[in-house]
Amino acid sequence: MLPSFVLFMVFTVISFSASFVLSFFDWDLITTPHFVGFHNYIELMNDPLFRKVLFNTLYFTALTVPLSALVGLIIALGLNQKIKGVAIYRTVYFMPAVTSLVAVSLLWQWIFDGNYGLLNNILSILGVSHPPQWLSSTEWAMPALIIMSVWTNSGMTMVLFLAGLQNISQHLYEAAAIDGASKFKKFLYITLPVLTPTTFFVLVITTIHSFQVFTQALIMTKGGPADATNTIVYFIYQNGFEYFKMGYASAAAWVLFTIIFVFTLIQMKLQKNWVHY
C-alpha cells in the first residue's frame, strides 16, 4: 500500500491543504506570497464575472445531469433486450465514455461549425433556413456544450443502468405478468423503484462531474462568446495559470468544493425519500 499512499499524500492531501492555505494569500507564482486573509473570498463575492460563471455552471449542471440520466436509461432499456449483436451495440454506445475528451471536443467543434458543420447541414436539408451559429452565439453556445456532454456521459450512465437492470429479479416481472400487469406498469412499479439506488448513484456522480466541466469550454469555445460558456473550473484555470493569481484561483476552487459538498449532502439527505434498497 505504500506507493499508493505516498502518491495520495503528495498529489491529494498535500495539494488539497496547500490550496486552502494559498486561498488566504496573494501569490503570483514568482514573488513571496503575501497574506491577505479573507480578501480573495470577499473579492470573489463582488466579482460580476465569478457570478456569471457560477450561473453558467449551475445552468450547465441543471440540464446535463437529468438529460444524461434519461438518455442513459433509455439506451440501457433498449440494450437490455435479447437482440442479435447486442454486445456490439453496447460497445458502440459505451465508446464516448472511453474516448479522449479533447478528441471528442474537437469532433463536436466541427459538428457545430456554423458554416460547414454536419449539424447545420442536416438542419438545412430538413428545411431550417437559418440554423444557429452554435459556438459563436451567446444563446446557443452553452446548449451546444450541454448536447455534447450528454452524448459523452450517456455511455457511462448506460452501463450503470444496464448493470442495475440485469440485477432485477425476473420473478418480479413474472409475478406481475400473472397479475395481468402491462409493460408500462411493470416499468413504473418494478423497474423504476428497483433502479432507484442506481439512479441515485448516477445523479451524484454526474452532478459532481458537471460542476467540474472544463475541457469542453477550453477546446470548443475558450469560455466565449462573451463568457457565455465560461465555467468555474475554467475561471480557476484562467486566474491561476494565465493571470498568475494563484491565491484568487485557490479561493475559487474552495468555493467550488463547498458548492459540490453542499449539493452532494443535499442529495444524500433527500435519498431517504425516494431511494429503495
C-alpha positions as CSV (number, residue, x, y, z in Angstrom):
1,M,0.0,0.0,0.0
2,L,3.0,2.3,0.5
3,P,3.4,3.5,-3.2
4,S,-0.3,4.4,-3.4
5,F,-0.3,6.0,0.0
6,V,2.7,8.2,-1.0
7,L,1.1,9.3,-4.2
8,F,-2.2,10.0,-2.4
9,M,-0.4,12.2,0.2
10,V,1.7,14.1,-2.4
11,F,-0.9,14.7,-5.1
12,T,-4.1,14.8,-3.0
13,V,-3.7,15.6,0.7
14,I,-0.7,18.0,0.5
15,S,-2.0,19.7,-2.6
16,F,-5.5,19.9,-1.1
17,S,-4.1,21.5,2.1
18,A,-1.8,23.8,0.2
19,S,-4.6,25.2,-2.0
20,F,-6.6,26.0,1.2
21,V,-3.6,27.9,2.7
22,L,-3.0,29.7,-0.6
23,S,-6.6,30.9,-0.7
24,F,-5.6,33.4,2.1
25,F,-2.6,34.7,0.2
26,D,-1.8,36.9,-2.8
27,W,0.7,35.0,-4.9
28,D,1.8,35.2,-8.5
29,L,3.9,32.0,-8.5
30,I,7.2,34.1,-8.5
31,T,7.3,36.5,-5.7
32,T,6.9,35.8,-2.0
33,P,3.2,35.1,-1.0
34,H,1.5,37.9,0.8
35,F,-1.1,37.2,3.4
36,V,-4.4,38.9,2.7
37,G,-6.8,37.0,4.9
38,F,-10.4,36.7,3.5
39,H,-9.8,39.3,0.8
40,N,-9.8,36.7,-2.0
41,Y,-13.2,35.4,-0.9
42,I,-14.7,38.8,-0.5
43,E,-13.4,39.8,-3.9
44,L,-15.0,36.7,-5.4
45,M,-18.3,37.5,-4.0
46,N,-18.1,41.0,-5.5
47,D,-16.8,39.8,-8.9
48,P,-19.5,40.0,-11.5
49,L,-17.6,37.6,-13.8
50,F,-17.5,35.0,-11.0
51,R,-21.2,35.3,-10.5
52,K,-21.7,34.8,-14.2
53,V,-19.5,31.7,-14.4
54,L,-21.3,30.4,-11.3
55,F,-24.7,30.8,-13.1
56,N,-23.2,29.2,-16.2
57,T,-22.0,26.2,-14.2
58,L,-25.4,25.8,-12.5
59,Y,-27.2,26.1,-15.8
60,F,-25.0,23.5,-17.4
61,T,-25.4,21.1,-14.4
62,A,-29.2,21.6,-14.2
63,L,-29.7,20.4,-17.7
64,T,-26.8,18.0,-18.2
65,V,-27.5,15.8,-15.1
66,P,-31.2,14.8,-15.8
67,L,-30.6,14.6,-19.6
68,S,-27.6,12.3,-19.1
69,A,-29.5,10.1,-16.8
70,L,-32.6,10.0,-19.0
71,V,-30.6,9.2,-22.2
72,G,-28.5,6.6,-20.4
73,L,-31.7,4.9,-19.1
74,I,-33.4,4.8,-22.5
75,I,-30.3,3.3,-24.1
76,A,-29.9,0.8,-21.3
77,L,-33.6,-0.3,-21.6
78,G,-33.0,-0.9,-25.4
79,L,-29.8,-2.8,-24.9
80,N,-31.3,-5.0,-22.1
81,Q,-33.4,-6.8,-24.7
82,K,-32.4,-10.1,-26.3
83,I,-31.4,-8.8,-29.7
84,K,-28.8,-10.0,-32.2
85,G,-25.4,-8.4,-31.9
86,V,-26.3,-6.7,-28.6
87,A,-22.7,-6.9,-27.4
88,I,-21.6,-4.8,-30.4
89,Y,-24.3,-2.2,-29.7
90,R,-23.2,-2.0,-26.1
91,T,-19.6,-1.4,-27.1
92,V,-20.6,1.3,-29.6
93,Y,-22.7,3.2,-27.1
94,F,-20.0,2.9,-24.5
95,M,-17.3,4.3,-26.8
96,P,-17.9,8.0,-25.8
97,A,-17.1,7.2,-22.2
98,V,-13.6,5.9,-23.1
99,T,-12.7,8.3,-25.9
100,S,-10.4,11.2,-25.1
101,L,-12.5,14.3,-24.1
102,V,-10.1,16.5,-26.1
103,A,-10.7,14.4,-29.3
104,V,-14.4,14.4,-28.7
105,S,-14.4,18.2,-28.2
106,L,-12.6,18.7,-31.4
107,L,-15.0,16.4,-33.2
108,W,-18.1,18.2,-31.9
109,Q,-16.5,21.6,-32.6
110,W,-16.6,20.6,-36.3
111,I,-20.1,19.2,-36.0
112,F,-21.3,22.6,-34.5
113,D,-19.4,24.7,-37.1
114,G,-21.9,27.3,-38.2
115,N,-20.9,27.3,-41.9
116,Y,-19.6,23.8,-42.7
117,G,-20.7,21.7,-39.7
118,L,-22.6,18.4,-40.0
119,L,-25.4,19.5,-37.8
120,N,-26.3,22.7,-39.7
121,N,-26.1,20.9,-43.0
122,I,-28.6,18.4,-41.7
123,L,-30.8,21.2,-40.4
124,S,-30.6,22.9,-43.8
125,I,-31.7,19.7,-45.6
126,L,-34.7,19.5,-43.2
127,G,-35.7,23.0,-44.2
128,V,-34.2,25.2,-41.5
129,S,-33.3,28.3,-43.4
130,H,-31.2,30.0,-40.7
131,P,-29.6,27.4,-38.5
132,P,-27.9,28.6,-35.3
133,Q,-24.3,29.7,-35.2
134,W,-23.8,27.3,-32.4
135,L,-20.4,28.1,-30.9
136,S,-20.3,31.8,-31.8
137,S,-23.8,32.6,-30.3
138,T,-24.2,33.6,-26.7
139,E,-27.6,32.0,-26.9
140,W,-26.6,28.6,-28.4
141,A,-23.1,28.1,-27.2
142,M,-24.0,26.6,-23.8
143,P,-26.8,24.4,-25.2
144,A,-24.1,23.1,-27.7
145,L,-21.8,22.2,-24.8
146,I,-24.7,20.5,-23.0
147,I,-25.6,18.4,-26.0
148,M,-22.0,17.3,-26.4
149,S,-21.7,16.5,-22.7
150,V,-24.9,14.5,-22.6
151,W,-23.6,12.4,-25.6
152,T,-20.3,11.9,-23.7
153,N,-21.9,10.9,-20.4
154,S,-24.5,8.6,-21.9
155,G,-22.0,5.8,-22.3
156,M,-21.2,5.6,-18.6
157,T,-24.8,6.1,-17.4
158,M,-25.9,3.4,-19.9
159,V,-23.5,0.9,-18.4
160,L,-24.6,1.7,-14.8
161,F,-28.3,1.5,-15.6
162,L,-27.7,-1.7,-17.6
163,A,-26.0,-3.3,-14.6
164,G,-28.9,-2.3,-12.5
165,L,-31.5,-3.7,-14.9
166,Q,-29.7,-7.0,-15.1
167,N,-29.8,-7.3,-11.3
168,I,-33.6,-7.1,-11.2
169,S,-35.1,-10.5,-10.4
170,Q,-37.2,-11.9,-13.2
171,H,-39.5,-13.4,-10.6
172,L,-40.9,-9.9,-10.0
173,Y,-41.8,-9.5,-13.7
174,E,-43.3,-13.0,-13.8
175,A,-45.5,-12.3,-10.7
176,A,-46.6,-9.0,-12.3
177,A,-47.4,-10.8,-15.6
178,I,-49.6,-13.3,-13.7
179,D,-51.5,-10.4,-12.2
180,G,-52.1,-9.0,-15.6
181,A,-49.7,-6.0,-15.4
182,S,-48.9,-4.3,-18.7
183,K,-45.3,-3.5,-19.8
184,F,-45.8,0.1,-18.7
185,K,-47.0,-0.9,-15.3
186,K,-44.0,-3.3,-14.9
187,F,-41.7,-0.4,-15.8
188,L,-43.5,2.0,-13.4
189,Y,-43.9,-0.2,-10.4
190,I,-41.0,-2.6,-10.7
191,T,-38.2,-1.3,-12.9
192,L,-38.1,2.3,-11.7
193,P,-38.3,1.6,-7.9
194,V,-35.7,-1.2,-8.0
195,L,-33.4,1.1,-10.1
196,T,-33.5,3.9,-7.6
197,P,-30.1,3.1,-5.9
198,T,-28.5,3.1,-9.4
199,T,-30.3,6.3,-10.3
200,F,-29.1,7.9,-7.1
201,F,-25.5,6.9,-7.8
202,V,-25.8,8.2,-11.4
203,L,-27.2,11.6,-10.2
204,V,-24.5,12.1,-7.6
205,I,-21.6,11.2,-10.0
206,T,-22.9,13.2,-12.9
207,T,-23.6,16.2,-10.7
208,I,-20.0,16.2,-9.3
209,H,-18.7,15.7,-12.9
210,S,-20.9,18.5,-14.3
211,F,-19.8,21.1,-11.8
212,Q,-16.2,20.4,-12.8
213,V,-16.8,20.9,-16.6
214,F,-13.7,22.3,-18.2
215,T,-12.3,20.6,-21.3
216,Q,-15.4,21.3,-23.4
217,A,-15.3,25.0,-22.6
218,L,-11.5,25.2,-23.2
219,I,-11.4,23.4,-26.5
220,M,-14.7,24.3,-28.1
221,T,-15.3,27.9,-27.1
222,K,-12.5,29.2,-24.9
223,G,-15.2,30.2,-22.5
224,G,-16.9,32.5,-25.0
225,P,-18.5,34.1,-26.7
226,A,-18.7,37.0,-24.1
227,D,-18.1,34.4,-21.3
228,A,-21.3,32.6,-22.2
229,T,-19.6,29.2,-21.6
230,N,-17.1,30.3,-19.0
231,T,-17.4,27.8,-16.1
232,I,-16.0,27.8,-12.6
233,V,-13.1,25.4,-13.4
234,Y,-12.2,27.4,-16.5
235,F,-12.3,30.6,-14.3
236,I,-9.9,28.9,-11.9
237,Y,-7.6,27.9,-14.7
238,Q,-7.5,31.4,-16.2
239,N,-6.8,33.1,-12.9
240,G,-4.2,30.6,-11.7
241,F,-2.3,29.8,-14.9
242,E,-3.0,32.7,-17.2
243,Y,-3.3,35.7,-14.9
244,F,-1.0,34.1,-12.2
245,K,-3.4,35.0,-9.4
246,M,-2.9,31.7,-7.6
247,G,-4.4,32.8,-4.3
248,Y,-7.6,34.1,-6.0
249,A,-7.8,30.8,-8.1
250,S,-7.4,28.7,-4.9
251,A,-10.2,30.7,-3.2
252,A,-12.5,30.0,-6.2
253,A,-11.5,26.3,-6.0
254,W,-12.6,26.1,-2.4
255,V,-15.9,27.9,-3.2
256,L,-16.4,25.2,-5.9
257,F,-15.6,22.5,-3.3
258,T,-18.1,23.9,-0.9
259,I,-20.8,24.0,-3.6
260,I,-20.2,20.4,-4.6
261,F,-20.1,19.3,-1.0
262,V,-23.4,21.1,-0.2
263,F,-25.2,19.7,-3.3
264,T,-23.9,16.1,-2.5
265,L,-25.0,16.5,1.1
266,I,-28.5,17.6,0.0
267,Q,-28.7,14.6,-2.4
268,M,-27.6,12.2,0.4
269,K,-30.3,13.6,2.7
270,L,-33.1,13.5,0.1
271,Q,-32.3,9.9,-0.9
272,K,-34.3,8.7,2.1
273,N,-37.5,9.9,0.5
274,W,-37.2,8.1,-2.8
275,V,-34.4,5.6,-2.9
276,H,-35.5,2.0,-2.1
277,Y,-32.8,-0.5,-1.2
